[in-house]
Amino acid sequence: MSAARPVAPPAGAPAPAELLEIRTIVRRVIASRVRDSHMVDDLVQETLAKVLTAWGRIDPDTAIPYAIATARNVVASTWRHLDTTERNLHRVVDLLPADRPEDAVLDREEGDAVATALTHLPDRDRALLVAHDVEGRELAELARESSTSPGALAAQLKRTRARLRVEYLLAMDHREPPTPQCRPVLLALSGGDRRRQRELDVSGHLLACPYCADLGRPLSQRASDGTSTRIAVGADADVVLARQTGRDVAISLGFSATDGTVIATAISEVTRNIVKFAGTGEVRIGRLQEPARCGLLVVARDAGPGISDVDLALRDGHSTYGGLGLGLPGCRRLMDEFVVESESGRGTTVTMRKWRSTGGPGGR
Amino acid sequence: MLVSILRQGDYLLASINAALDDSEMRRFQEALVERIGDERCRGVIIDVAALDVLDSYAAATLGSLADMARLRGAETVVVGVSPEIAFTMVQLGMSIPHVHTALDLEQGLQVLGRLTSPLPPPRP
């Protein structure tokens, strides 16, 4: 709203008494049309400014009617302007939510943590990480420059990333590790180095040190989904391949021969269901590594017709194809954890876990 | 050779030598039932020692195989169930009904000898 600028009264400026009279009338005219008192003040000023600018051109006798007309016009044009603004207001609404104030702080904190973590890396490791992950240069090219093999660089890169993860967590936490043992333990956990974990008795340390148990959780969870074997299932022979792979993985994780057979049998049952009902699918067999225990994860997935009644399918003796009806309910008894997710027409996912019964990692 | 079927006297010895998938299991079942008639056998021994798992399908197949054999006049004994498979089958809540079991081939032959009384000598 344009406020009245001090206008130099042109020749024949109105006498103060005259101006005061005009101002009173203008105010009455505007106040009868506008409720908001601040706006009334603004509009009175604007009207008077216009009247004074035009003073030389108007007949002093018609000054008051002129001021009244000007006041009406000013009010009308203000309404028009407000109307237009209101009509178009929705156009300026920002559909993207405004940044929450804490986001910027969190981002900065995370950036600081990464920066701090980077400074803790040895120079050579940091240079390699930056060259490969930030500048996007190929390992082969870097290997030629430093006259080593790409494989050696890849191993170095893997160690460096493991180290960066630990340093990042430490920097985010703002606490110093309570014992000198903590950093190497977290490092072994982050790198997934099982031999080193055994040497350091990582599982023992994690039980005793709440700090590492807390910080190590994301590290060990990360390690547990990194290693899995995928078997595409499409024919009877794949059932045998899947169950034999499952047994091999189980034995390599230190499961007993009996548990190996138990796991292979459960895999056989769920994989057969894929072949029989969906035709094709996949089985993933992976390692579960938690601080205190170690186990095997089996995920059998298909995009077939799904199970219309999961509860019924899990009941003993219910078979849709003349089998013993022991497949799914039997698996539930064989494995420690057993979950069937199925949606009619969308496929089925069976997730099974078996935990190794005794000893920590590396026991037996 | 996944399965070998040999004749010994009045009996057939069927050894499963590798892990069988479902269709191989089914072919084995058909082949064995046919051989029982061809060889005019009175007993069958199935050695499952080399089978990696005995899941619900394999157990059902062995069970129906024994039923079919009995209809063809032969008794069936399953031998070589490993401790791991025994443990798993019990946990799974599974048994092979109407099938005799024995520890190994030797005991299997004894069981068959008891089950199949010698046929009366042919009339002169």
Contacts between the chains, C-beta under 8 A, distances in Angstrom:
chain1	res1	chain2	res2	distance
A	236	B	21	3.9
A	236	B	22	4.6
A	236	B	23	4.7
A	236	B	24	7.5
A	237	B	21	5.1
A	239	B	21	5.6
A	239	B	22	6.8
A	240	B	19	4.9
A	240	B	20	7.5
A	240	B	21	4.7
A	240	B	52	7.6
A	243	B	19	7.9
A	243	B	52	6.8
A	243	B	53	5.9
A	244	B	19	6.6
A	244	B	52	6.4
A	247	B	52	7.0
A	257	B	84	5.3
A	258	B	83	7.1
A	258	B	84	4.5
A	258	B	87	5.1
A	258	B	88	7.3
A	260	B	84	7.2
A	261	B	52	7.5
A	261	B	53	6.1
A	261	B	82	7.7
A	261	B	84	3.8
A	261	B	85	6.0
A	261	B	87	7.3
A	261	B	88	5.0
A	262	B	84	7.8
A	262	B	87	7.2
A	262	B	88	4.9
A	262	B	91	6.6
A	264	B	52	6.2
A	264	B	53	4.8
A	265	B	53	4.5
A	265	B	54	7.5
A	265	B	55	4.9
A	265	B	88	4.9
A	265	B	92	6.6
A	268	B	53	5.3
A	268	B	55	4.3
A	268	B	57	7.9
A	269	B	55	5.5
A	269	B	56	6.2
A	272	B	22	6.7
A	272	B	55	7.4
A	272	B	57	6.1
A	275	B	22	7.8
A	316	B	93	6.8
A	322	B	60	7.9
A	323	B	56	5.6
A	323	B	57	6.2
A	323	B	60	5.6
A	324	B	56	4.5
A	324	B	59	6.5
A	324	B	60	5.0
A	324	B	94	6.4
A	325	B	56	7.9
A	326	B	56	4.4
A	326	B	92	6.0
A	326	B	93	6.1
A	326	B	94	5.4
A	327	B	55	7.9
A	327	B	56	5.2
A	329	B	93	7.5
A	330	B	56	6.2
A	330	B	91	7.9
A	330	B	92	3.9
A	330	B	93	6.0
A	330	B	94	6.6
A	333	B	91	5.6
A	333	B	92	6.3
A	333	B	93	6.3
A	334	B	88	6.9
A	334	B	91	5.6
A	334	B	92	6.0
